[in-house]
Amino acid sequence: DQPRQDLIDELHRVVSATGKSMAQTIYSEVYLKSNHWIETRTKIYERDNYTCQICSDPAQVVHHMEYVHKGSEYPFELVSLCNKCHNLYRHD
């Protein structure tokens, strides 16, 4: 159907423009903008008091310590970090 084809065409356009793989594109352009992720991220920020769990600066990202359950993460797999600490410790 046309809406599905439009989504596929848009994903291909983003993949071509960014040089990311299709999986990376779906993760960053679809999953990280989904209501599920936004709600999960908010719960983790609240749990961590909106504070980086490494340096105590204000948190700016929720980091996956494990990617095994990406899409159905457990809270213990996620941690609030500032951008500086996230850039130091991320493994993607």
CNS distance restraints for C-alpha pairs under 8 A (distance, minus, plus):
assign (resid   1 and name CA) (resid   5 and name CA) 6.37 0.50 0.50
assign (resid   2 and name CA) (resid   6 and name CA) 6.04 0.50 0.50
assign (resid   3 and name CA) (resid   7 and name CA) 6.32 0.50 0.50
assign (resid   4 and name CA) (resid   8 and name CA) 6.27 0.50 0.50
assign (resid   5 and name CA) (resid   9 and name CA) 6.03 0.50 0.50
assign (resid   6 and name CA) (resid  10 and name CA) 6.12 0.50 0.50
assign (resid   7 and name CA) (resid  11 and name CA) 6.17 0.50 0.50
assign (resid   8 and name CA) (resid  12 and name CA) 6.24 0.50 0.50
assign (resid   9 and name CA) (resid  13 and name CA) 6.17 0.50 0.50
assign (resid  10 and name CA) (resid  14 and name CA) 6.22 0.50 0.50
assign (resid  11 and name CA) (resid  15 and name CA) 6.08 0.50 0.50
assign (resid  11 and name CA) (resid  22 and name CA) 7.41 0.50 0.50
assign (resid  11 and name CA) (resid  25 and name CA) 7.04 0.50 0.50
assign (resid  11 and name CA) (resid  26 and name CA) 7.41 0.50 0.50
assign (resid  12 and name CA) (resid  16 and name CA) 6.12 0.50 0.50
assign (resid  12 and name CA) (resid  22 and name CA) 7.66 0.50 0.50
assign (resid  13 and name CA) (resid  17 and name CA) 6.13 0.50 0.50
assign (resid  14 and name CA) (resid  18 and name CA) 5.91 0.50 0.50
assign (resid  14 and name CA) (resid  25 and name CA) 7.10 0.50 0.50
assign (resid  15 and name CA) (resid  19 and name CA) 5.52 0.50 0.50
assign (resid  15 and name CA) (resid  20 and name CA) 5.35 0.50 0.50
assign (resid  15 and name CA) (resid  21 and name CA) 6.27 0.50 0.50
assign (resid  15 and name CA) (resid  22 and name CA) 6.17 0.50 0.50
assign (resid  15 and name CA) (resid  25 and name CA) 6.28 0.50 0.50
assign (resid  16 and name CA) (resid  20 and name CA) 7.57 0.50 0.50
assign (resid  20 and name CA) (resid  24 and name CA) 5.87 0.50 0.50
assign (resid  20 and name CA) (resid  25 and name CA) 6.05 0.50 0.50
assign (resid  21 and name CA) (resid  25 and name CA) 6.13 0.50 0.50
assign (resid  22 and name CA) (resid  26 and name CA) 6.12 0.50 0.50
assign (resid  23 and name CA) (resid  27 and name CA) 6.14 0.50 0.50
assign (resid  24 and name CA) (resid  28 and name CA) 6.08 0.50 0.50
assign (resid  25 and name CA) (resid  29 and name CA) 5.54 0.50 0.50
assign (resid  25 and name CA) (resid  30 and name CA) 7.55 0.50 0.50
assign (resid  26 and name CA) (resid  30 and name CA) 5.10 0.50 0.50
assign (resid  26 and name CA) (resid  31 and name CA) 6.51 0.50 0.50
assign (resid  27 and name CA) (resid  31 and name CA) 4.87 0.50 0.50
assign (resid  27 and name CA) (resid  32 and name CA) 6.22 0.50 0.50
assign (resid  28 and name CA) (resid  32 and name CA) 5.33 0.50 0.50
assign (resid  28 and name CA) (resid  33 and name CA) 7.46 0.50 0.50
assign (resid  29 and name CA) (resid  33 and name CA) 6.48 0.50 0.50
assign (resid  30 and name CA) (resid  34 and name CA) 6.21 0.50 0.50
assign (resid  31 and name CA) (resid  37 and name CA) 6.66 0.50 0.50
assign (resid  31 and name CA) (resid  71 and name CA) 7.52 0.50 0.50
assign (resid  32 and name CA) (resid  37 and name CA) 5.75 0.50 0.50
assign (resid  32 and name CA) (resid  38 and name CA) 7.29 0.50 0.50
assign (resid  33 and name CA) (resid  37 and name CA) 6.81 0.50 0.50
assign (resid  33 and name CA) (resid  38 and name CA) 6.87 0.50 0.50
assign (resid  34 and name CA) (resid  38 and name CA) 6.28 0.50 0.50
assign (resid  35 and name CA) (resid  39 and name CA) 6.05 0.50 0.50
assign (resid  36 and name CA) (resid  40 and name CA) 6.15 0.50 0.50
assign (resid  37 and name CA) (resid  41 and name CA) 5.85 0.50 0.50
assign (resid  37 and name CA) (resid  71 and name CA) 7.78 0.50 0.50
assign (resid  38 and name CA) (resid  42 and name CA) 6.15 0.50 0.50
assign (resid  39 and name CA) (resid  43 and name CA) 6.34 0.50 0.50
assign (resid  40 and name CA) (resid  44 and name CA) 6.42 0.50 0.50
assign (resid  41 and name CA) (resid  45 and name CA) 6.20 0.50 0.50
assign (resid  41 and name CA) (resid  62 and name CA) 6.14 0.50 0.50
assign (resid  42 and name CA) (resid  46 and name CA) 6.13 0.50 0.50
assign (resid  43 and name CA) (resid  47 and name CA) 6.05 0.50 0.50
assign (resid  44 and name CA) (resid  48 and name CA) 6.07 0.50 0.50
assign (resid  44 and name CA) (resid  62 and name CA) 7.14 0.50 0.50
assign (resid  44 and name CA) (resid  75 and name CA) 6.92 0.50 0.50
assign (resid  44 and name CA) (resid  78 and name CA) 7.03 0.50 0.50
assign (resid  44 and name CA) (resid  79 and name CA) 6.76 0.50 0.50
assign (resid  44 and name CA) (resid  80 and name CA) 6.70 0.50 0.50
assign (resid  45 and name CA) (resid  49 and name CA) 5.91 0.50 0.50
assign (resid  45 and name CA) (resid  50 and name CA) 4.70 0.50 0.50
assign (resid  45 and name CA) (resid  51 and name CA) 7.41 0.50 0.50
assign (resid  45 and name CA) (resid  59 and name CA) 7.46 0.50 0.50
assign (resid  45 and name CA) (resid  62 and name CA) 7.27 0.50 0.50
assign (resid  45 and name CA) (resid  80 and name CA) 6.02 0.50 0.50
assign (resid  46 and name CA) (resid  50 and name CA) 5.96 0.50 0.50
assign (resid  48 and name CA) (resid  52 and name CA) 7.60 0.50 0.50
assign (resid  48 and name CA) (resid  53 and name CA) 7.18 0.50 0.50
assign (resid  48 and name CA) (resid  79 and name CA) 7.57 0.50 0.50
assign (resid  48 and name CA) (resid  80 and name CA) 6.39 0.50 0.50
assign (resid  50 and name CA) (resid  58 and name CA) 6.03 0.50 0.50
assign (resid  50 and name CA) (resid  59 and name CA) 5.20 0.50 0.50
assign (resid  50 and name CA) (resid  80 and name CA) 7.01 0.50 0.50
assign (resid  51 and name CA) (resid  56 and name CA) 5.36 0.50 0.50
assign (resid  51 and name CA) (resid  57 and name CA) 5.81 0.50 0.50
assign (resid  51 and name CA) (resid  58 and name CA) 4.65 0.50 0.50
assign (resid  51 and name CA) (resid  59 and name CA) 4.60 0.50 0.50
assign (resid  51 and name CA) (resid  80 and name CA) 6.52 0.50 0.50
assign (resid  51 and name CA) (resid  81 and name CA) 6.96 0.50 0.50
assign (resid  51 and name CA) (resid  82 and name CA) 7.71 0.50 0.50
assign (resid  52 and name CA) (resid  56 and name CA) 4.67 0.50 0.50
assign (resid  52 and name CA) (resid  57 and name CA) 5.31 0.50 0.50
assign (resid  52 and name CA) (resid  58 and name CA) 5.72 0.50 0.50
assign (resid  52 and name CA) (resid  59 and name CA) 4.53 0.50 0.50
assign (resid  52 and name CA) (resid  60 and name CA) 7.78 0.50 0.50
assign (resid  52 and name CA) (resid  80 and name CA) 5.27 0.50 0.50
assign (resid  52 and name CA) (resid  81 and name CA) 4.04 0.50 0.50
assign (resid  52 and name CA) (resid  82 and name CA) 5.25 0.50 0.50
assign (resid  52 and name CA) (resid  85 and name CA) 7.93 0.50 0.50
assign (resid  53 and name CA) (resid  79 and name CA) 6.94 0.50 0.50
assign (resid  53 and name CA) (resid  80 and name CA) 6.03 0.50 0.50
assign (resid  53 and name CA) (resid  81 and name CA) 5.94 0.50 0.50
assign (resid  54 and name CA) (resid  81 and name CA) 6.95 0.50 0.50
assign (resid  54 and name CA) (resid  85 and name CA) 7.00 0.50 0.50
assign (resid  55 and name CA) (resid  85 and name CA) 7.55 0.50 0.50
assign (resid  57 and name CA) (resid  82 and name CA) 6.38 0.50 0.50
assign (resid  58 and name CA) (resid  81 and name CA) 7.75 0.50 0.50
assign (resid  58 and name CA) (resid  82 and name CA) 6.11 0.50 0.50
assign (resid  59 and name CA) (resid  80 and name CA) 5.59 0.50 0.50
assign (resid  59 and name CA) (resid  81 and name CA) 4.79 0.50 0.50
assign (resid  59 and name CA) (resid  82 and name CA) 4.38 0.50 0.50
assign (resid  59 and name CA) (resid  83 and name CA) 7.61 0.50 0.50
assign (resid  60 and name CA) (resid  80 and name CA) 7.24 0.50 0.50
assign (resid  60 and name CA) (resid  81 and name CA) 6.03 0.50 0.50
assign (resid  60 and name CA) (resid  82 and name CA) 4.75 0.50 0.50
assign (resid  60 and name CA) (resid  83 and name CA) 5.95 0.50 0.50
assign (resid  61 and name CA) (resid  80 and name CA) 5.82 0.50 0.50
assign (resid  61 and name CA) (resid  81 and name CA) 5.43 0.50 0.50
assign (resid  61 and name CA) (resid  82 and name CA) 6.19 0.50 0.50
assign (resid  61 and name CA) (resid  83 and name CA) 6.71 0.50 0.50
assign (resid  61 and name CA) (resid  86 and name CA) 7.48 0.50 0.50
assign (resid  62 and name CA) (resid  78 and name CA) 6.34 0.50 0.50
assign (resid  62 and name CA) (resid  79 and name CA) 5.43 0.50 0.50
assign (resid  62 and name CA) (resid  80 and name CA) 4.44 0.50 0.50
assign (resid  62 and name CA) (resid  81 and name CA) 6.10 0.50 0.50
assign (resid  63 and name CA) (resid  78 and name CA) 5.50 0.50 0.50
assign (resid  63 and name CA) (resid  79 and name CA) 5.25 0.50 0.50
assign (resid  63 and name CA) (resid  80 and name CA) 6.16 0.50 0.50
assign (resid  63 and name CA) (resid  81 and name CA) 6.72 0.50 0.50
assign (resid  63 and name CA) (resid  86 and name CA) 7.11 0.50 0.50
assign (resid  63 and name CA) (resid  90 and name CA) 7.60 0.50 0.50
assign (resid  64 and name CA) (resid  77 and name CA) 5.89 0.50 0.50
assign (resid  64 and name CA) (resid  78 and name CA) 4.78 0.50 0.50
assign (resid  64 and name CA) (resid  79 and name CA) 6.77 0.50 0.50
assign (resid  65 and name CA) (resid  77 and name CA) 5.26 0.50 0.50
assign (resid  65 and name CA) (resid  78 and name CA) 5.81 0.50 0.50
assign (resid  65 and name CA) (resid  79 and name CA) 7.21 0.50 0.50
assign (resid  66 and name CA) (resid  70 and name CA) 7.96 0.50 0.50
assign (resid  66 and name CA) (resid  77 and name CA) 5.63 0.50 0.50
assign (resid  66 and name CA) (resid  78 and name CA) 7.71 0.50 0.50
assign (resid  69 and name CA) (resid  73 and name CA) 4.90 0.50 0.50
assign (resid  69 and name CA) (resid  74 and name CA) 7.35 0.50 0.50
assign (resid  73 and name CA) (resid  77 and name CA) 6.54 0.50 0.50
assign (resid  73 and name CA) (resid  78 and name CA) 7.60 0.50 0.50
assign (resid  74 and name CA) (resid  78 and name CA) 7.28 0.50 0.50
assign (resid  81 and name CA) (resid  85 and name CA) 6.11 0.50 0.50
assign (resid  81 and name CA) (resid  86 and name CA) 5.78 0.50 0.50
assign (resid  82 and name CA) (resid  86 and name CA) 6.08 0.50 0.50
assign (resid  83 and name CA) (resid  87 and name CA) 6.03 0.50 0.50
assign (resid  84 and name CA) (resid  88 and name CA) 6.44 0.50 0.50
assign (resid  85 and name CA) (resid  89 and name CA) 6.12 0.50 0.50
assign (resid  86 and name CA) (resid  90 and name CA) 5.53 0.50 0.50
